[in-house]
Amino acid sequence: MYLTRRSRWFGLLFLLPFLICFVLFWLLPLVYGIWMSLHDFRLSFGENGFVGLSNYRDLLFNETVHQRLFLATLTNTLWFMLYSVPLLVICSLLLALLIRHLPRRFKTFFRTIFFMSYSISVTAVSAIYLWLFATNGGFINRLLLDLHFINSPVNWTSDQPFAWVVIVIATVWWTVGFNMLLFLNALEEVDNTLYEAASLDGASPWQQFLRITLPTIRPITFFVLITTLIASFNLYGQTLLITRGGPEQSTTSLIMGINTTVFGQNQLGMGAAMALLMGFIMMIITGMQFFVSYMATKKEPVLAKSVTQKKTTSSATDITLKSDAEKERKIT
Amino acid sequence: MRTHKIFPLLLLTGLLLPLTGCGDGKNADGKIEIKFINGFTGGDGQYMTKIVKGFNASQKKYKLVQSQEKDHYTKFKSGKYDLVVIHEASLRTYQSDQMIQPVTDYMKQAKIKEDDFLTSGVDSAKVGNKMYALPLDIHPLTMFYNKNLVKSMPKTYADLAQLNEQLQKKDDHLYAFGLPSSGLTPFYLTVAAAQNDIQLERDGYLDFAQPAYADALMKYHDMVFVDQISPKKLGLDGEFQSFMKTASNNANQTAVSFTGPWYYSAVKDKYKDQLGIGPMPLLFKSKATTGNAHTIAVSSSVQDQEVKKGISSFFNYLYTPKHLANWAESGQTPSHKETLKLISEDPSRYALAAENQKQLKDYVRAPRVYQFDEQMRYMNEVVFAKLTSDRNLTKDALMTELKKATQHAQEIAQSK
């Protein structure tokens, strides 16, 4: 299409708000962060000379107070990811499946109830869980003692692995609603005729879930996985307020470590290097997920692909489900 | 003007709007604003607010805009504030990092002299020979006790042990006092040094790896696991939380609490007439108490002469006994002599300040090292938690931890 000079300028004008925001809030901070990480930059009196890659070298190869903090907090954060991400994905999917099968008049009610926790601030969530899991006179301890499940109070926030248990429970309760909503929308998009056809062909609910639901919601599952992973990497408020990074710094997250480096130790340059390394590690993990997902899609049978494309006809389902049933019969 | 010309004009005007917020520091009333940040988010916060409101009401030209933030140091470092409350242990760090300026000229303008304060107060606000802040208060570790459970005020560790025995006979969920796992641990760590005459400061860093200090700290371990005077693993602010509990099958209650004066409002609300206040008992060898002190410093970014005059006016207002007495009412102990005199005249109104005033003669200030809090971090977050939670901790294992803590402190000191 031919664009006049005036309309080209007009188009650029429409792009301008985005461009300004992009440059101001993304590009400039990133470039500035990289620049700071290459300098001895102090929060109090600013730039103190170019140090090249020295901050990165100290973090990765030299045993310094910063390296110890970086590695310890990175390890803690990776543990948290390992504990929380599977739970956050599975629980939200289960909740979404439950709500999807509810009668229509209850759906909105329960969807709102489960999503409500997401709107609460981390301070309030932490206060609730601190009260629930307090060692001395907390609600959970009182309940467990009354039910004779334990003989003496459990030190929920000052002993491991209990501290992680509390942090993970609080995180799941707080954020599960958002993932659930995404899954719920994806589930609503699944073509009902596929389930009807599968039922007629004798597929069990489990088979239907495995062969129809999961392949169809694969893109949203991948999205949920990536966003949950990134959110877990940004763990801060819960550990700061519930365990204060304890016991013995075992729940001090990477963001808390960066915060200590920048605001406690005044080392903005080192903190910037830590933050950039953190971003790099997140990119690697996300890249690995993309790769695994790509490989899985490549190996996927014809059915899953066709279902994902939502162009599958019931006959195609018939054929594959029948062939699956035949295979199972042969095995038995 | 045609529509397509008006639209870009509006858009650009809109984009420029945020820039109009950058003014000359005057508010809508034409008053000069002085931005004041402090960390008084506890019970004492309302009393500082009362002082600020009083100052604002008395002024035609200046207005103090107060921010009370839990993490006020972070906000101060990353924001633009004129006045800041700094703990004495951190004052040298802020001076060294060029974030504050000397206050001698402000004092002159406000007609305040060093002699107006106790020596410990002046000491809390000085770096080298210069006043880098004005002393607000000294808050030593304070003893609160529950008169329902404590018949005579404990003065020594033996008294506490005896009290514990009596309480345990009554109910095995009743203890003499509680040691926290985290929170106020720097006070406990410095008290152990002060009451054993141990100097932690060495060449600008904190040297914890001293056998005598290990012995002193092992006494805390024994208080929990041998003498069982304190419940174990009380968690964050456990010394205060356990004091506020009622003994039951899943809650341990303590009769005495060694804590900060900022909890005064809370404990007073709970125990009313049954609240006892006393000086820190002798837990170790010699009588001493530690804690910290609040000082008010001026940001090095303040250059405007009018703002400087406004700050001097505030200092002049604050260091008037009837105004600073509000701060004493919150439980804090000002180091301003005239205000202390006023407190002495009415000890029932300023009960805690009057009581704490007595122990200022035994007050030992925290070591003056660069980034005191960071140098203490390993001790606070790891070592003290081990002392109150690891039954099998030995002196050798503790020495290993103290060496790690010292190495950490040394590296922080070198980062100056």
Boltz contact constraints between the chains, C-beta under 6 A:
constraints:
  - contact:
      token1: [A, 13]
      token2: [B, 8]
      max_distance: 6.0
  - contact:
      token1: [A, 43]
      token2: [B, 77]
      max_distance: 6.0
  - contact:
      token1: [A, 44]
      token2: [B, 97]
      max_distance: 6.0
  - contact:
      token1: [A, 44]
      token2: [B, 99]
      max_distance: 6.0
  - contact:
      token1: [A, 45]
      token2: [B, 98]
      max_distance: 6.0
  - contact:
      token1: [A, 65]
      token2: [B, 408]
      max_distance: 6.0
  - contact:
      token1: [A, 65]
      token2: [B, 411]
      max_distance: 6.0
  - contact:
      token1: [A, 135]
      token2: [B, 235]
      max_distance: 6.0
  - contact:
      token1: [A, 136]
      token2: [B, 242]
      max_distance: 6.0
  - contact:
      token1: [A, 136]
      token2: [B, 251]
      max_distance: 6.0
  - contact:
      token1: [A, 136]
      token2: [B, 252]
      max_distance: 6.0
  - contact:
      token1: [A, 137]
      token2: [B, 245]
      max_distance: 6.0
  - contact:
      token1: [A, 137]
      token2: [B, 251]
      max_distance: 6.0
  - contact:
      token1: [A, 141]
      token2: [B, 250]
      max_distance: 6.0
  - contact:
      token1: [A, 142]
      token2: [B, 250]
      max_distance: 6.0
  - contact:
      token1: [A, 145]
      token2: [B, 250]
      max_distance: 6.0
  - contact:
      token1: [A, 153]
      token2: [B, 250]
      max_distance: 6.0
  - contact:
      token1: [A, 155]
      token2: [B, 233]
      max_distance: 6.0
  - contact:
      token1: [A, 157]
      token2: [B, 235]
      max_distance: 6.0
  - contact:
      token1: [A, 158]
      token2: [B, 181]
      max_distance: 6.0
  - contact:
      token1: [A, 158]
      token2: [B, 233]
      max_distance: 6.0
  - contact:
      token1: [A, 158]
      token2: [B, 235]
      max_distance: 6.0
  - contact:
      token1: [A, 244]
      token2: [B, 182]
      max_distance: 6.0
  - contact:
      token1: [A, 244]
      token2: [B, 236]
      max_distance: 6.0
  - contact:
      token1: [A, 246]
      token2: [B, 182]
      max_distance: 6.0
  - contact:
      token1: [A, 247]
      token2: [B, 385]
      max_distance: 6.0
  - contact:
      token1: [A, 248]
      token2: [B, 382]
      max_distance: 6.0
  - contact:
      token1: [A, 248]
      token2: [B, 385]
      max_distance: 6.0
  - contact:
      token1: [A, 249]
      token2: [B, 381]
      max_distance: 6.0
  - contact:
      token1: [A, 263]
      token2: [B, 74]
      max_distance: 6.0
  - contact:
      token1: [A, 264]
      token2: [B, 374]
      max_distance: 6.0
  - contact:
      token1: [A, 265]
      token2: [B, 374]
      max_distance: 6.0
